[in-house]
Every structure is written in structure tokens, then in C-alpha cells.
Amino acid sequence: MKPPDIDSAAFRDAVFRSERLRLRGLLAVLAVALALVLVRAAVVADPAERRLALVIAGILGAAVAFEVVALRALDRTLAGAGAGTRAPLPMVVGPVVETLAPTLMLLATAHAENAGPLRALAGPVVVVYFLLIMLSILRLTPALSLFAGVASAAGYAAVWVLGVAPAAAGARNAPLATGVFATEVVLMVIAGALAAAVAVRVRAHVVAALREAEARSSATRASSTSRGRSSRGCCPPPPPPSTASTSPGGTARPTRPAATTSTSSTPAAAPSWW
């Protein structure tokens, strides 16, 4: 039997609400990271380190602004959700735009005066890729989770090609840098595949819950309709009141049918059994 279609208003509403939860979590993390970078820029003594911190803070600020716009657009969509509601544009382009943020931060670190390519490869910014992959599960779309892993690996590879490989060429630790790069790329793809597998399970549970709720709602409507029909006319009407009378001796006897009105003055003869 073909499974019921899940492309319904209820499922889209569940996807939008899950995406709103993801955006709020990502906004919280980005806001904390931005605050830490600004504090570092304020207290660090090295001018080059301060400039790098300000550049990263600018990238984080742009990412926060994009997520705020995406969240507001999603809130408007949820407020006016209908049967034909489509995902807002920031939600569609979000997977690509969000992956650009850690890539740009790594490129800025790779080209910084006091950082260097190896710091870009193994710095804390790399964790942002895995955070995006993990939060992509809340999109309830396995393909987007896999895309998050592949896009993160591609962004990390772009950092290697554009910023790390030229600086590490001919260096004594170039094989080490190549090994770190290859390991991170493989781990990001694996993380994307695992996130897609988890998203499949989460999506299945959401669909099952929606189908169960729909089945319960249908059963409740059917029960209400059945009770309404029963109260309107399924019971037979009560019998008419008995017209039997009692004879002078106390024996019940049927009432004589009413005599037909006649123009004759002769009274009707009584039956022999009376």
C-alpha cells in the first residue's frame, strides 16, 4: 500500500518550526562567539592579532545579521502559514551562506600576519563546520544534512587551495599539513552522512506522529458524526397508548371501534361477544 502523502500543511509547519529552533540555537552560538572575539580584540596587545580579531568579528556579525533576517522571515511565514506556503528565501539559500562564514574566517586566519596556514587548519574555527553539520539535522531533510557535510568539506578544501597550500609548499612540515587537511575533509563528509542518517530517523518519527494525530482526529470526527446520527433517528418511535378498557367484571377488553356516523336513527346492534 502506498504511504500517505506527507507534503501537507502540517508537515511543512513542523519543518518550519524545527528550522526556527535551529536558527535560534545557531544565533545563540554565533552571538556568544562574537562576544568572545570582541573581548579578545579589546584586551589583546598585539596590533596584528587585534586586526585579525576585528576581521573575524565582522564576519561573525554579518552571519548574525543574516540569521536574524532568516528568523524574522520564517516567523512571518509561520504567522501566515497556509496550504500553499513555501519556504522563505533565506531558508533556501541558508545552507550555502552559512557555510561561507567559517570559510571566510579560515581564509582571514591563513593570510593574517601573525597566524599562518597551520593555525587556519587546526584553529577553533574548524569546529564551526561541525556545528553547522550537527544543527542541519533540525532541517528534517537528509539531503540538506549531507549537503552541509559536503559543502563544509568543499569550503575547507578552498581554504587549503587558496591559503594554505601555497604557503606550505616546500616547507618541512608540509606533509603534516597535508595529512591534517585530508583528515578534516574526510571527517566532514562522514559527519554529513551521519547527520543525514539521523535526519532520516527524526523525519520518520515526525511523520509517524503527524499520521497518528491525523488518525486520532479522523476517529474523533467519525465518532461525533455517529453519535449525532443516533440522536437524530436511529431509535423507533414509542408505541401508541393502549386503548383497552375494563369490563364491569374487571376483565380487560378491547375498545370497540368507533361507529360510523349514520343518518339513520336506529342504533347499531351490539356484537354477540359483548
BATORSE-953349 format. One record per residue (C-alpha): x, y, z; chain. Coordinates in steps of 0.5 Angstrom, whole numbers, m for minus. Layout:
BEGIN
DOKOL      c1      c2      c3   mol
DOKOL       X       Y       Z     A
...
This chain:
BEGIN
DOKOL      c1      c2      c3   mol
DOKOL       0       0       0     A
DOKOL       3       7      m2     A
DOKOL       4      11       4     A
DOKOL       0      17       5     A
DOKOL       3      24       2     A
DOKOL       7      28       8     A
DOKOL       7      34       4     A
DOKOL       2      37       8     A
DOKOL       1      44      11     A
DOKOL       2      40      18     A
DOKOL       9      37      16     A
DOKOL      11      44      13     A
DOKOL       9      47      19     A
DOKOL      13      42      23     A
DOKOL      19      43      19     A
DOKOL      19      51      19     A
DOKOL      18      50      27     A
DOKOL      24      46      27     A
DOKOL      28      51      23     A
DOKOL      26      56      27     A
DOKOL      29      52      33     A
DOKOL      36      51      29     A
DOKOL      36      59      28     A
DOKOL      35      60      35     A
DOKOL      41      56      37     A
DOKOL      45      58      32     A
DOKOL      44      65      33     A
DOKOL      46      64      41     A
DOKOL      52      60      39     A
DOKOL      54      66      34     A
DOKOL      53      71      39     A
DOKOL      57      68      44     A
DOKOL      63      67      39     A
DOKOL      62      75      37     A
DOKOL      62      77      44     A
DOKOL      69      73      46     A
DOKOL      72      75      39     A
DOKOL      70      83      41     A
DOKOL      73      82      48     A
DOKOL      79      79      45     A
DOKOL      80      85      41     A
DOKOL      79      89      47     A
DOKOL      84      86      51     A
DOKOL      90      84      46     A
DOKOL      96      88      46     A
DOKOL      99      85      39     A
DOKOL      96      90      34     A
DOKOL      96      84      28     A
DOKOL      92      80      33     A
DOKOL      87      86      34     A
DOKOL      86      87      27     A
DOKOL      85      79      26     A
DOKOL      80      79      31     A
DOKOL      76      85      28     A
DOKOL      76      82      22     A
DOKOL      73      75      25     A
DOKOL      68      80      29     A
DOKOL      66      83      22     A
DOKOL      65      76      19     A
DOKOL      61      74      25     A
DOKOL      57      80      25     A
DOKOL      55      79      18     A
DOKOL      53      72      20     A
DOKOL      49      74      26     A
DOKOL      45      79      21     A
DOKOL      44      74      16     A
DOKOL      41      69      21     A
DOKOL      37      75      24     A
DOKOL      34      76      18     A
DOKOL      32      69      16     A
DOKOL      29      68      23     A
DOKOL      24      74      22     A
DOKOL      22      72      15     A
DOKOL      21      65      18     A
DOKOL      17      68      24     A
DOKOL      13      72      18     A
DOKOL      12      65      14     A
DOKOL       9      62      21     A
DOKOL       5      67      22     A
DOKOL       1      67      15     A
DOKOL       2      59      14     A
DOKOL      m3      56       9     A
DOKOL      m4      50       5     A
DOKOL       1      53      m1     A
DOKOL       6      57       4     A
DOKOL      13      56       1     A
DOKOL      20      57       5     A
DOKOL      22      64       5     A
DOKOL      29      65       1     A
DOKOL      34      66       7     A
DOKOL      32      59       9     A
DOKOL      33      56       2     A
DOKOL      40      60       1     A
DOKOL      42      59       8     A
DOKOL      46      52       7     A
DOKOL      50      56       2     A
DOKOL      51      63       6     A
DOKOL      52      59      13     A
DOKOL      58      55      10     A
DOKOL      61      61       8     A
DOKOL      62      64      15     A
DOKOL      67      59      17     A
DOKOL      71      59      10     A
DOKOL      72      67      10     A
DOKOL      74      66      18     A
DOKOL      79      61      16     A
DOKOL      82      65      10     A
DOKOL      83      71      14     A
DOKOL      87      67      19     A
DOKOL      91      64      14     A
DOKOL      93      70      11     A
DOKOL      94      74      17     A
DOKOL     101      77      19     A
DOKOL     102      73      26     A
DOKOL      97      67      24     A
DOKOL     100      63      19     A
DOKOL      97      57      15     A
DOKOL      97      52      20     A
DOKOL      93      56      25     A
DOKOL      88      56      20     A
DOKOL      88      49      19     A
DOKOL      88      47      26     A
DOKOL      84      53      29     A
DOKOL      78      53      33     A
DOKOL      74      56      27     A
DOKOL      74      49      24     A
DOKOL      69      47      30     A
DOKOL      64      52      27     A
DOKOL      64      47      21     A
DOKOL      62      41      25     A
DOKOL      57      45      29     A
DOKOL      53      47      22     A
DOKOL      53      40      20     A
DOKOL      50      38      27     A
DOKOL      45      43      27     A
DOKOL      43      41      20     A
DOKOL      39      35      23     A
DOKOL      34      40      25     A
DOKOL      32      42      18     A
DOKOL      29      35      18     A
DOKOL      32      34      11     A
DOKOL      37      29      10     A
DOKOL      39      31       3     A
DOKOL      41      38       7     A
DOKOL      45      35      12     A
DOKOL      49      31       7     A
DOKOL      50      38       3     A
DOKOL      52      41      10     A
DOKOL      58      36      10     A
DOKOL      60      36       3     A
DOKOL      60      44       3     A
DOKOL      64      44       9     A
DOKOL      69      40       6     A
DOKOL      69      44       0     A
DOKOL      70      50       4     A
DOKOL      76      47       8     A
DOKOL      79      45       1     A
DOKOL      78      52      m1     A
DOKOL      82      55       5     A
DOKOL      87      49       3     A
DOKOL      88      51      m4     A
DOKOL      87      59      m3     A
DOKOL      91      60       3     A
DOKOL      95      54       6     A
DOKOL      98      50       0     A
DOKOL     102      56      m3     A
DOKOL     105      58       4     A
DOKOL     106      51       6     A
DOKOL     109      49      m1     A
DOKOL     117      47       0     A
DOKOL     116      47       8     A
DOKOL     119      42      12     A
DOKOL     112      41      16     A
DOKOL     108      41       9     A
DOKOL     107      33      10     A
DOKOL     104      34      16     A
DOKOL      99      40      14     A
DOKOL      97      36       8     A
DOKOL      95      30      13     A
DOKOL      91      35      17     A
DOKOL      88      37      11     A
DOKOL      86      31       9     A
DOKOL      83      28      15     A
DOKOL      79      34      17     A
DOKOL      76      34      10     A
DOKOL      74      26      11     A
DOKOL      71      27      18     A
DOKOL      67      33      15     A
DOKOL      64      28       9     A
DOKOL      63      23      15     A
DOKOL      60      28      19     A
DOKOL      55      30      14     A
DOKOL      53      23      12     A
DOKOL      52      21      20     A
DOKOL      48      27      20     A
DOKOL      43      25      14     A
DOKOL      42      18      17     A
DOKOL      40      22      24     A
DOKOL      35      26      20     A
DOKOL      32      20      17     A
DOKOL      30      18      23     A
DOKOL      28      24      26     A
DOKOL      24      26      20     A
DOKOL      21      19      20     A
DOKOL      19      20      28     A
DOKOL      16      27      26     A
DOKOL      12      24      20     A
DOKOL       9      18      24     A
DOKOL       7      23      30     A
DOKOL       3      27      25     A
DOKOL       0      21      22     A
DOKOL      m2      19      29     A
DOKOL      m5      25      30     A
DOKOL      m9      25      24     A
DOKOL     m12      18      25     A
DOKOL     m14      20      32     A
DOKOL     m17      27      29     A
DOKOL     m21      23      24     A
DOKOL     m23      18      29     A
DOKOL     m26      23      34     A
DOKOL     m30      26      28     A
DOKOL     m33      20      26     A
DOKOL     m35      18      33     A
DOKOL     m38      25      34     A
DOKOL     m42      24      27     A
DOKOL     m44      17      29     A
DOKOL     m47      20      36     A
DOKOL     m50      25      32     A
DOKOL     m54      21      27     A
DOKOL     m56      16      33     A
DOKOL     m59      22      37     A
DOKOL     m63      24      31     A
DOKOL     m67      18      29     A
DOKOL     m64      11      30     A
DOKOL     m69       9      35     A
DOKOL     m76       7      33     A
DOKOL     m82      12      36     A
DOKOL     m85       9      42     A
DOKOL     m92       5      41     A
DOKOL     m98       9      42     A
DOKOL    m102       9      48     A
DOKOL    m106       3      50     A
DOKOL    m114       4      48     A
DOKOL    m116      m2      52     A
DOKOL    m122      m1      57     A
DOKOL    m124      m5      63     A
DOKOL    m131      m9      63     A
DOKOL    m136      m9      69     A
DOKOL    m133     m15      72     A
DOKOL    m126     m13      72     A
DOKOL    m124     m16      65     A
DOKOL    m120     m12      60     A
DOKOL    m123     m12      54     A
DOKOL    m121      m8      47     A
DOKOL    m125      m2      46     A
DOKOL    m130      m2      41     A
DOKOL    m128       1      34     A
DOKOL    m132       8      33     A
DOKOL    m138       7      30     A
DOKOL    m139      10      23     A
DOKOL    m144      16      24     A
DOKOL    m150      15      20     A
DOKOL    m156      19      18     A
DOKOL    m161      13      21     A
DOKOL    m164      14      28     A
DOKOL    m163       6      29     A
DOKOL    m158       5      34     A
DOKOL    m152       0      32     A
DOKOL    m153      m7      34     A
DOKOL    m148     m10      40     A
DOKOL    m144     m15      38     A
DOKOL    m145     m22      40     A
DOKOL    m139     m23      44     A
DOKOL    m140     m17      49     A
